[in-house]
Amino acid sequence: MHLQFVGCGDAFGTGGRFNTCFHLVGREVNALIDCGATSLVGLNKLAINRNDISTIFISHFHADHIGGLPFLLLEANYILKRTRGLTVAGPPGLKSRYGEIMETAFPGTKTLQLSFPLTLRELEIGKRNEVGGVRVTAFHVVHDDRAGPCLGLRFEAEGKIIAYSGDTQWTDSLIEVGRNADLFICEAYTRDKPIHTHMALSALEKHLDRIKPKRLVLTHMSNDMLARRAELPFDTAEDGMTVEL
């Protein structure tokens, strides 16, 4: 199994990076984790077959994490002629938000009958959810609940644990999200400066001895972090980077 960073940037494309989108592939798993506005461009650039993707997991409803969904669905319908079912799983409220997201991006698509079955699955927070061959546990994190509830996600698949912080300032929920994970992908928007609703790496570092991830990869970095990558003792994500699990 492997995870590829289709996009690892922040909302503003800082450093020329695409918005958040990770591609998780295993023997039975083929899923996206978040689908930011630039995701279809990134998927095309990496020549990833979108028809093979069975599930899209969404952490919250900001456009740099879900804004690519209308483009992906319409490409599947009109260009790829998809017939295989697709599941989109995300926070409570996904079913009501779906129409708004589609209609804002492409007026008239709110009630479009797609060429393939689309299932919208709202994740139960704090419980293991079985979705697309993956066990996923959603944790409430601290970002901006006007776009949520915002979630950190812990995936169990094919004997591995992949954890993702989502966008969040430090919260003790992240200890359970990332505990002993084979891969913990965590936002690190700044090095030291506290930013309300976003993570400073210095805040995360204070708790790593409790999280104990086997591998930590930092993502969603501002210019402050990108300028200081060479001095960091942790891996930092790059668009196109692949992590073998």
C-alpha positions as CSV (number, residue, x, y, z in Angstrom):
1,M,0.0,0.0,0.0
2,H,1.1,3.5,-0.6
3,L,0.0,7.1,-0.2
4,Q,0.8,9.8,-2.8
5,F,0.5,13.5,-2.1
6,V,-1.5,14.8,-5.1
7,G,-1.5,18.2,-3.3
8,C,-0.1,19.3,0.0
9,G,-0.5,23.1,-0.1
10,D,-2.6,25.5,1.9
11,A,-5.7,27.4,0.8
12,F,-3.5,29.9,-1.1
13,G,-1.3,27.6,-3.1
14,T,1.7,28.8,-1.1
15,G,4.9,27.7,-2.8
16,G,3.1,26.8,-6.0
17,R,1.5,23.7,-4.3
18,F,-1.8,22.2,-5.1
19,N,-4.6,22.1,-2.5
20,T,-4.9,19.2,-0.1
21,C,-5.5,15.8,-1.8
22,F,-3.9,12.5,-0.9
23,H,-4.3,9.2,-2.9
24,L,-4.3,6.0,-0.8
25,V,-3.9,2.8,-2.8
26,G,-3.6,-0.8,-1.6
27,R,-4.7,-4.3,-2.7
28,E,-8.4,-3.5,-2.0
29,V,-8.3,0.2,-1.3
30,N,-8.3,3.1,-3.8
31,A,-9.3,6.4,-2.1
32,L,-8.8,10.1,-2.0
33,I,-8.3,11.9,1.3
34,D,-9.7,15.4,0.7
35,C,-10.3,16.8,-2.7
36,G,-9.3,20.5,-2.7
37,A,-10.1,22.8,-5.6
38,T,-7.0,21.9,-7.7
39,S,-7.3,18.2,-7.2
40,L,-8.4,17.2,-10.7
41,V,-5.4,19.1,-12.1
42,G,-3.1,17.2,-9.8
43,L,-4.6,13.9,-10.5
44,N,-4.3,14.5,-14.3
45,K,-0.7,15.6,-13.9
46,L,0.2,12.4,-12.0
47,A,-1.8,10.3,-14.5
48,I,-4.0,8.8,-11.8
49,N,-7.0,6.9,-13.1
50,R,-10.0,8.6,-11.5
51,N,-12.3,5.7,-12.5
52,D,-10.3,3.4,-10.2
53,I,-11.0,5.6,-7.1
54,S,-13.9,4.1,-5.1
55,T,-14.1,6.5,-2.1
56,I,-13.4,10.2,-1.3
57,F,-13.0,11.1,2.3
58,I,-13.5,14.8,3.2
59,S,-12.2,16.4,6.4
60,H,-14.2,19.6,6.3
61,F,-16.1,21.9,3.9
62,H,-13.5,24.6,3.0
63,A,-12.8,24.8,-0.7
64,D,-9.2,23.8,-0.4
65,H,-10.4,20.5,0.9
66,I,-13.6,19.8,-1.0
67,G,-13.7,22.4,-3.9
68,G,-12.4,19.9,-6.4
69,L,-15.4,17.5,-5.9
70,P,-17.7,19.1,-8.5
71,F,-14.9,19.0,-11.2
72,L,-14.1,15.4,-10.4
73,L,-17.8,14.3,-10.5
74,L,-18.6,16.1,-13.7
75,E,-15.4,14.8,-15.4
76,A,-16.5,11.3,-14.4
77,N,-20.0,11.9,-15.8
78,Y,-19.2,13.6,-19.1
79,I,-15.6,12.7,-20.0
80,L,-14.8,9.4,-18.4
81,K,-18.3,8.0,-18.7
82,R,-18.0,6.4,-15.3
83,T,-20.5,3.6,-14.4
84,R,-18.9,2.2,-11.2
85,G,-20.3,3.5,-8.0
86,L,-18.5,6.2,-6.0
87,T,-18.8,7.0,-2.3
88,V,-18.1,10.4,-0.7
89,A,-17.7,10.2,3.0
90,G,-17.4,13.3,5.2
91,P,-18.6,15.2,8.2
92,P,-22.2,15.4,9.4
93,G,-24.0,17.8,7.1
94,L,-22.4,16.4,3.9
95,K,-25.8,15.4,2.4
96,S,-27.2,18.9,2.8
97,R,-24.0,20.6,1.7
98,Y,-23.6,18.5,-1.4
99,G,-26.2,20.4,-3.4
100,E,-24.8,23.8,-2.4
101,I,-21.3,22.8,-3.3
102,M,-22.4,21.5,-6.8
103,E,-24.7,24.5,-7.5
104,T,-22.1,27.1,-6.5
105,A,-19.5,25.5,-8.8
106,F,-21.7,24.7,-11.7
107,P,-25.3,26.1,-11.6
108,G,-27.9,23.5,-12.6
109,T,-25.9,20.5,-11.3
110,K,-27.5,20.3,-7.9
111,T,-30.0,17.7,-9.2
112,L,-28.0,16.3,-12.1
113,Q,-28.5,12.6,-12.6
114,L,-25.0,11.2,-12.8
115,S,-24.1,8.2,-15.0
116,F,-22.9,6.3,-11.9
117,P,-24.3,5.7,-8.4
118,L,-23.1,8.3,-5.9
119,T,-23.4,7.5,-2.2
120,L,-23.0,10.3,0.3
121,R,-21.9,8.9,3.7
122,E,-21.8,11.1,6.9
123,L,-19.2,9.8,9.3
124,E,-20.2,9.2,12.9
125,I,-17.7,11.2,15.1
126,G,-15.9,9.1,17.6
127,K,-16.9,5.7,16.1
128,R,-15.3,3.4,13.6
129,N,-17.0,3.7,10.3
130,E,-16.6,0.9,7.6
131,V,-16.3,2.7,4.3
132,G,-14.8,1.4,1.0
133,G,-12.7,-1.4,2.6
134,V,-11.4,1.0,5.2
135,R,-12.1,1.5,8.9
136,V,-12.1,5.2,9.5
137,T,-12.6,6.9,12.9
138,A,-13.4,10.6,12.8
139,F,-12.4,13.0,15.6
140,H,-13.6,16.5,16.1
141,V,-10.7,18.9,15.8
142,V,-10.4,22.7,16.3
143,H,-10.5,24.7,13.0
144,D,-13.7,26.5,11.9
145,D,-17.0,24.7,12.5
146,R,-18.8,26.9,10.0
147,A,-17.1,24.5,7.6
148,G,-17.7,21.4,9.7
149,P,-17.7,19.8,12.1
150,C,-14.0,19.7,11.1
151,L,-12.4,16.3,11.4
152,G,-9.2,14.5,12.0
153,L,-9.3,11.1,10.4
154,R,-7.7,7.8,11.5
155,F,-7.7,5.1,8.8
156,E,-7.1,1.3,9.3
157,A,-6.5,-0.5,6.1
158,E,-4.7,-3.7,5.1
159,G,-2.9,-3.9,8.5
160,K,-1.7,-0.3,8.5
161,I,-2.8,2.9,10.2
162,I,-2.8,6.2,8.4
163,A,-3.7,9.3,10.4
164,Y,-4.5,12.8,9.2
165,S,-4.9,15.8,11.4
166,G,-7.1,17.8,9.0
167,D,-6.8,21.6,9.5
168,T,-6.6,22.3,13.2
169,Q,-4.8,24.1,16.0
170,W,-3.5,21.8,18.7
171,T,-6.2,19.7,20.4
172,D,-5.8,16.6,22.5
173,S,-7.9,14.7,20.0
174,L,-4.8,14.5,17.8
175,I,-3.2,12.1,20.3
176,E,-5.9,9.5,19.5
177,V,-5.9,10.4,15.8
178,G,-2.2,9.8,15.4
179,R,-1.3,7.3,18.2
180,N,1.3,4.8,16.9
181,A,0.2,5.4,13.3
182,D,2.3,4.0,10.6
183,L,2.0,7.4,8.9
184,F,0.7,10.6,10.6
185,I,0.1,13.4,8.1
186,C,-0.2,16.6,10.2
187,E,-0.7,20.2,9.4
188,A,2.2,22.5,10.4
189,Y,1.2,25.9,9.1
190,T,3.8,27.8,11.1
191,R,7.1,26.9,12.9
192,D,6.4,28.7,16.2
193,K,3.9,31.5,15.8
194,P,0.5,30.6,17.2
195,I,-2.3,30.9,14.6
196,H,-5.9,30.5,15.7
197,T,-7.4,27.5,14.0
198,H,-4.1,26.3,12.5
199,M,-1.1,24.3,13.8
200,A,2.2,25.6,14.9
201,L,4.9,22.8,14.7
202,S,6.2,23.9,18.1
203,A,2.8,23.0,19.6
204,L,2.8,19.6,18.0
205,E,6.3,18.8,19.1
206,K,5.3,19.1,22.7
207,H,3.0,16.0,22.3
208,L,4.9,13.7,19.9
209,D,6.2,11.6,22.8
210,R,2.5,10.7,23.5
211,I,1.5,10.3,19.9
212,K,4.5,8.2,18.9
213,P,3.9,7.9,15.1
214,K,6.2,5.6,13.2
215,R,6.5,8.3,10.5
216,L,5.4,11.9,10.6
217,V,5.0,14.0,7.4
218,L,4.1,17.7,7.7
219,T,1.7,19.3,5.3
220,H,-0.4,22.5,4.7
221,M,2.7,24.7,5.2
222,S,2.9,28.5,5.0
223,N,5.8,30.5,3.6
224,D,7.2,30.6,7.2
225,M,7.4,26.8,7.3
226,L,8.5,26.3,3.7
227,A,11.5,28.7,4.2
228,R,12.6,26.6,7.2
229,R,12.2,23.0,5.9
230,A,16.0,22.4,5.8
231,E,16.3,22.9,9.5
232,L,13.4,20.5,10.5
233,P,14.0,17.0,11.9
234,F,10.8,15.8,10.2
235,D,9.7,14.8,6.7
236,T,7.8,17.5,4.8
237,A,5.3,16.8,2.0
238,E,5.8,17.6,-1.6
239,D,3.3,17.4,-4.4
240,G,3.8,14.0,-6.1
241,M,5.7,12.5,-3.2
242,T,4.9,8.9,-2.4
243,V,5.1,7.1,0.9
244,E,5.3,3.3,0.9
245,L,3.4,1.6,3.8
